[in-house]
Amino acid sequence: MTDCNGQPVLIDGPAGKLELLCEGNETAERVMIICHPHTLHGGTMQNKVVHTLARAVAGAGAIAVRFNFRGAGNSEGSYDEGCGELADLIAVRHWVKQQWPVMQMGVAGFSFGSYVAWQAVAELDAICLITVAPPVSMYPFERLPTPRIPWLLVQGEQDEVISATEVLDWARLHPGVEISSLADCSHFFHRRLRELSDVVEQWCKRVFQD
């Protein structure tokens, strides 16, 4: 079993080695896999929003697993338009199940990572979903059904990368989603990471108790 000490490890992925790290309580009953933003725009598992999500999940009593998609950080391969990244996520899921066979699993993502997470809900048999600033006008989210699991969407209202109005209008079409909209907040949650962390940690604590 891998130690949840925040040290990177390499696992086998569909396009070569994938780099990941785990943090949290090894006696936890739940694990959350977290997906980073677009590789070609500098996204990695060290992104500050991804790091904040991981700390919030660990603070809620779960194990947080973040990883680098192919072509990011020390992961091998190259960007693959979301298809290969989905395969990477599924490979991480298989590794997690080998490490902690009986744990329930959730999935989260920031920006592009939220689209990859969205696609994988059924494949991962996820118990919950977190999407942060999902780029709903850039990727075909609508091709997949609404997740029938607890789902948190966090969106900054002053997002300079995607339209917050489009995201929030889209989210309200989906029954069951819990929306947290942060006023005067940018795409990368500049100076709002603590608030993001609090929202995610409190939501996870509530969901994990159900």
N, C-alpha and C positions, 0 to 999 in steps of 0.2 A: 504494500500500500504506500502511496506517495505521501510525504509529509506536507501539511498545509502551512508551509513556512514562507510562502511568497517567493521562493527561488524558482527560476525558470527550469523547465525540463523539456526534452524533445521526445515526441511520440511519432509513430508512423502515420502518415496521412496519404491521401490518394495521389498527391503530386510530389511526394517526398516528405521530409521531416516537418512537423508542425511544432512550434514553440508555444508552450502554455505555462501558466503558473496557477497555484491554488492558495487560497488563504481562508482562514476561519477555523472553527472548532471541528476537529476530526471525529468527534462523537455526535455531530449534528445528524439530523434525520433527513435533511433536504440539501440539495445542491442547485446552484444557479449558474448556468453557462452564459457568459456575456460576450457579445459581438461588437467589434470596433467599427469606426467609420471607414469611409472609402480609402482603400490602399493607395490609389494613385493620387490622392489628395493629402497624403501623409498620415493616414489613419493607422494606428497600431494599438496593441493592448495597453500601451503606456499612455494613451490619450487621457487627458485629465478628467473628462466626463466618465469614461470607462472605469478609470481608477476610482472615481467617486462612487459609481454604482457598485463596484466590488466591495468597497469598504462598508457601504450601507447594507449590502446583503449579509456580509460577515457580522455586522453589528446587530442584525436581526436574528442571528443564531444559526445561519446556514453556511455552507461552504461556497465560496465564490470561485469560479473557474473562468479565467479570461485567457484568450489565446490570440495568436497572430494568424490571420488568413495567409494563404499562400502568397509569397512575394513580399510579405511585411516582416520587419524585424529579422529574426533568424529562421523564419519559416521558408522552406524551399518552394520552388515553383513561381508562377507569375499570375497576375490578376486575370480573372476568367469571367467577367461580366455578371457575377452573382451565382452562376451555375456551379463553378468549382468551389466557390466559397460556401455554398450550401453543403456540398460534399465534405468540405473541411469540418463544418459544424457537426455533421453526422458522425464523422470519424472521432471527433472529440467526445461526442455523446457515447460512442461505443467504449472509448477508453474510460470514461467516467463510470460506466456500468461495470467495467471490470474491476475498478478500484473500490467502488461502493455499490455492490449489487442490489441492495434492498432500498437504497435511497430514492425518494421522490425527487423529480427534476423539474426545474423551471428554466425559462430562457429569456434573455433580455438583449437589447441592442440599442445602440445610439446611431442616429442618422442612417447611413447605408446599412449598418449592422442591424437596425431594426427591421429592415426588409428581409434580410437573411433569416433573422429569428422568426419573423412572421411566416415565412415559407415552411419552417421546420417544425411548427407546433405539433402537427399530427404525427410526423415521423419520430419525433422525440418523445411522444406521449407525455407532453409537458403538463404540469399541474397549474402553471401560471405563466403570464407573459408581461414583460415590461417593454414598451416602445418609447424611446426618448427622441423627440424631433424627427419623426418618421417622414421621409421624403415622398409623400404620397403622389405628387404630380410627376415624379421622375421614374417611378417603378410601378409595375402593374399589381399593386396590392389587391385590387378588386377582383383579380382572377381566383382568389382563394376565399373560402367561406369565413365568416366571422368566427373567431375562436370562441368555443363554449366553455371557457375556463376563466378564472379571475384575470383581469387584464387592466393594467395601469398604463395610461398615456400621459407623458409629461411634455409640455410644449412651452417654449418661451414666446411671448407675444411680440417681441421685437426681433424675431429671427431674420437675419440678413442673408441667409442661404436659401431657405424655403419659405413659402407663404404660410404664416401661422393661421391665417383665416382659412385657407384651403385645408390645412390639417385638422383644425377644430371642426369645420363643417363636415368633413369626411368622418371624423370620429363620432360625431353625434348621430350619424346614420346607423351606428352599430350598437345594438342593445347590450347592456351589461358592462360596457367599458367605463372605467373610472378615470375622469379627466382632471389633471392638475395643470392649470394654465398660469404661468408666472408672468406678471406684468413687468414691463421694462427689462426684459430678459433676452439676451442674444442667443444665437444658435449654440455657441460653446459655453453658455452659462457663466460668462465672465462675472466674477464677484458674486455669483449666486450658487456656487457649488455646495455651500453648507445647506442652503435651502433645499436644493435638489436631494442631497443626502438625507435630510430629515424626512422629506416626502416619501422617498423610496423605502427607507428603513421602517417608518411607521406602517406603511402599507404592507410590507413584507411580514412584519410581526403579526399584523391582523390576519393576513391570508394564511400564514403558517400555523396559526392557532385553530383555524377552521377544520 
